Every structure is written in C-alpha cells, then in structure tokens.
C-alpha cells in the first residue's frame, strides 16, 4: 500500500505530501524554500566553585558547575553551534571568541538570543532544535519540561531536550565534564 506521505498528484517532489508544499531540491528558483539542518556539540569541564547552568536553568544544589568563558551551558552552546552550522554563519568559537570580554560570564540565553538575531538577519527562520545532554549530573528528568520551555522561548521555535548518561564510561561517566549534542532545522525563501 501507498504511504500516507506519498502523493502521486505532486510530480515535482517524490514522496511529498501535498499539504507540505515541498519544493524540488536543486537550483533554487523564485518562490522555492531553502531547508537546511545543522549539528552542534559542546563540552565543558566540571569545576568546583562554579555555578551549574545547563539548558538555560540554574541548578543551585550542585556543588560543581561547568567552567568556561561564559556560563559553560553546554546545551545552549550546542544549540548555538547547530544554528550557526545550519545557516553557514560559523560556530560558537568564531562568533563568541574567548578573547572577547563582552561574552565573559555571559548567560547561555544571551548567546542564544544573539545567534537567533544573526540567523534571522540572514532571512532564516528556525523551525526546531533538539539537544541531548550527556553526563552523570545534573539529573535532568525532573526539570526537562522547564528546560524545554526556557529554550523554546529564547530560540523562538520548538526545542526538544533529552539527557543520557554514559554508564560511568569516559570523561562524562567519570564526572569530569558534561557534553551536549544538538541539531537544528532552518528555512528561508530561496534567494534569486
């Protein structure tokens, strides 16, 4: 039987549902939509005496936090990298270099907000993002919905959040640091 997403009434895109208004991938013509994905990753070392910030949230009960030039929020940084990657605008290091005092100690929300401004200034619309946090701590399950709401608000599009451990394997498993991996989907009208 035919998949519900396949449509024989659209000859320009194989497998595109008519309501999706998909366009042919190839040379971009007027009225066509560019669709891009990006991937981002970040890692920060756990350090005593540093507040713990992940996914735009503060974890005041944690005795260690993520060391970095900004607040060390690996989830926010990975999302920023994914958005910058998708739009071809660089990466976190090239946009927020550690030599720039403006971003010293900056909250992840400020970085996300700046990246979203850069992305939208180029005509891109963020459609969604996803981030997975990898580490033994902090435990994210109880605050996942709060993280989703916080990230979605600053990105201006749905953001899904998941977390996992490495069963005590590697640097994240030994409690030396936390990592995050993100993806993002962006679109814009094709430029002539």
Secondary structure, DSSP 8 states (H G I E B T S, - for coil): ---TT--TT-SSSTT--GGG----SSS--TT-EEEEEEEEEEEEEEEETS--EETTEE-TT-SEEE-SSS---HHHHHHHHHHHHHHTS--HHHHS-TT-GGGTT--HHHHHHHHHHHHHHTT-EEEEEEEEEESSSS--GGGHHHHHHHHHHHHTSEEEEEEE--TT-HHHHTTSEEEEEEEEEEEEE---
